[in-house]
Structure formats: structure tokens, C-alpha cells
Amino acid sequence: MQFATVDYVILAATLVAAVFGLFGGFSGALAFLAGVGAAAASVRFGWGALESRIGSPWLLGLAALAMALVAFGIARLIVKKTVHKMLAQPGDAIFGFLVSAVSGFALSVSAVYALNRLGLWESGEESLILNVVLSFVG
């Protein structure tokens, strides 16, 4: 079986993520992932408190966005500074390349799978990479 167009999309997304990880380093990649987790957690656990104080849906959304951005920034700053002090070059760049390549691959395969399951992109069924990953996962 040969690669379909969607397989090249998955590989290109993985390569782009890996190159960004190479220049951003492990500290940057880990800080980004920690920031996203902190932003999601802050909105998840702070939504009730915001909802009880703010009546307008637009203001509620803006307050949640502001809370997520602050949590993202604080977590990213702390993790990046801490990891950057512990890991010197070229290890930071190499591990950043690897972490970003794996997370980029996982994200692109997940996106193709989700779009395929939702019926928004039928060519996902032809994907050799997606079929191999699904054979390992389930």
C-alpha cells in the first residue's frame, strides 16, 4: 500500500513541529505543553467562580480568556526558566526536536482521525499511517 495525500499531510505537520521544537528547544516545548495544561485547568476549575460573578456571556468568555492567558503565561515562564537552567545546548535542542516531533505526529494523526470520524474528511480512510496507528492502538 502506498502513501495517500493525507499521509504526506501528517508527515509535513510532524516535520514542521519538529523544526519548531529544534529551535525552541525542550524547555520551550515542555513549557508550551505545561502552559496549555495550566490554561485548560484554570478555565475548567475557575469557570464556576466566574459564572457566579459575571452575568453577560460575552464578558464571561473574555474573563475566561484572560484567566487562561495569565495561567498560560505564568506556567510557561516558570517551566521554561527551570528546564532551561537544568539542560544545556545541544541537549535542549535535540530533546526539543524529539518531543515536538512526537507531539506533532500525535496531534496530526488525532486530527485526521477526528475529521474522518466526523465525516468531514473521507480521505482519512485511505491513510496508511492512520491505519497502522489504529492497528497498534485498538
C-alpha positions as CSV (number, residue, x, y, z in Angstrom):
1,M,0.0,0.0,0.0
2,Q,1.3,3.5,-0.9
3,F,1.1,6.7,1.0
4,A,-2.0,8.8,0.3
5,T,-2.2,12.6,0.3
6,V,-3.3,12.6,3.9
7,D,-0.1,10.7,4.9
8,Y,2.0,13.4,3.4
9,V,0.0,16.0,5.3
10,I,0.7,14.0,8.6
11,L,4.4,13.8,7.8
12,A,4.6,17.5,6.9
13,A,2.9,18.5,10.1
14,T,5.3,16.3,12.0
15,L,8.3,17.8,10.3
16,V,7.1,21.4,10.9
17,A,6.5,20.6,14.6
18,A,9.9,19.0,14.8
19,V,11.7,22.0,13.3
20,F,9.9,24.4,15.7
21,G,11.0,22.1,18.5
22,L,14.6,22.1,17.3
23,F,14.7,25.9,17.5
24,G,12.5,26.3,20.6
25,G,14.3,23.5,22.5
26,F,13.0,21.1,25.1
27,S,12.4,23.9,27.5
28,G,10.2,25.7,25.1
29,A,8.3,22.6,24.0
30,L,7.7,21.5,27.6
31,A,6.8,25.0,28.7
32,F,4.2,25.2,25.9
33,L,2.6,21.9,26.9
34,A,2.6,23.0,30.6
35,G,1.1,26.3,29.6
36,V,-1.7,24.7,27.7
37,G,-2.4,22.4,30.6
38,A,-2.5,25.2,33.1
39,A,-4.7,27.3,30.8
40,A,-7.2,24.4,30.4
41,A,-7.1,23.7,34.2
42,S,-7.7,27.3,35.1
43,V,-10.7,27.6,32.9
44,R,-12.1,24.2,33.9
45,F,-11.8,24.9,37.6
46,G,-12.4,28.6,37.6
47,W,-15.5,28.7,35.3
48,G,-17.9,28.2,38.2
49,A,-16.5,31.1,40.1
50,L,-16.5,33.4,37.1
51,E,-20.1,32.3,36.2
52,S,-21.4,33.2,39.6
53,R,-19.9,36.7,39.4
54,I,-20.4,37.6,35.7
55,G,-23.9,37.6,34.1
56,S,-23.1,38.5,30.4
57,P,-21.9,35.6,28.3
58,W,-19.5,37.9,26.3
59,L,-17.9,39.2,29.5
60,L,-17.7,35.7,30.9
61,G,-15.9,34.5,27.8
62,L,-13.5,37.4,27.9
63,A,-12.8,36.8,31.6
64,A,-12.2,33.1,31.0
65,L,-9.8,34.0,28.1
66,A,-7.9,36.5,30.3
67,M,-7.7,33.9,33.1
68,A,-6.4,31.3,30.6
69,L,-3.8,33.6,29.1
70,V,-2.5,34.6,32.6
71,A,-2.3,30.9,33.6
72,F,-0.6,30.0,30.4
73,G,2.0,32.8,30.7
74,I,2.9,32.0,34.3
75,A,3.2,28.3,33.8
76,R,5.2,28.7,30.6
77,L,7.6,31.2,32.2
78,I,8.2,29.0,35.3
79,V,8.7,25.8,33.4
80,K,10.9,27.4,30.6
81,K,13.2,29.1,33.1
82,T,13.5,26.0,35.3
83,V,14.2,23.5,32.5
84,H,16.5,25.9,30.6
85,K,18.7,26.1,33.6
86,M,18.9,22.4,34.0
87,L,19.5,21.4,30.4
88,A,22.3,22.9,28.2
89,Q,22.7,23.0,24.5
90,P,22.7,20.9,22.3
91,G,20.7,18.6,24.5
92,D,17.9,21.2,24.8
93,A,17.6,21.4,21.0
94,I,17.8,17.6,20.4
95,F,15.2,16.8,23.1
96,G,13.0,19.6,21.9
97,F,13.2,18.2,18.4
98,L,12.1,14.8,19.6
99,V,9.4,15.9,21.9
100,S,7.9,18.2,19.3
101,A,8.1,15.6,16.6
102,V,6.2,13.0,18.7
103,S,3.6,15.5,19.9
104,G,3.2,16.9,16.3
105,F,2.7,13.4,15.0
106,A,0.2,12.5,17.7
107,L,-1.7,15.8,17.1
108,S,-1.8,15.4,13.3
109,V,-2.9,11.7,13.5
110,S,-5.5,12.6,16.1
111,A,-6.8,15.5,13.9
112,V,-7.1,13.2,10.8
113,Y,-8.8,10.5,12.9
114,A,-11.3,13.1,14.4
115,L,-12.0,14.7,11.0
116,N,-12.6,11.2,9.5
117,R,-14.9,10.1,12.3
118,L,-16.9,13.3,12.0
119,G,-17.3,12.7,8.3
120,L,-15.5,16.0,7.3
121,W,-12.5,14.3,5.6
122,E,-13.2,11.0,3.9
123,S,-9.7,10.6,2.6
124,G,-8.6,9.7,6.1
125,E,-9.8,6.2,5.5
126,E,-7.1,5.8,2.8
127,S,-4.3,6.8,5.2
128,L,-1.6,4.2,5.6
129,I,-0.2,5.9,8.7
130,L,-3.6,6.2,10.3
131,N,-4.4,2.5,9.7
132,V,-1.0,1.4,11.1
133,V,-1.5,3.6,14.2
134,L,-5.1,2.3,14.7
135,S,-3.9,-1.3,14.4
136,F,-1.5,-0.7,17.3
137,V,-3.9,1.3,19.4
138,G,-7.1,-0.6,19.1
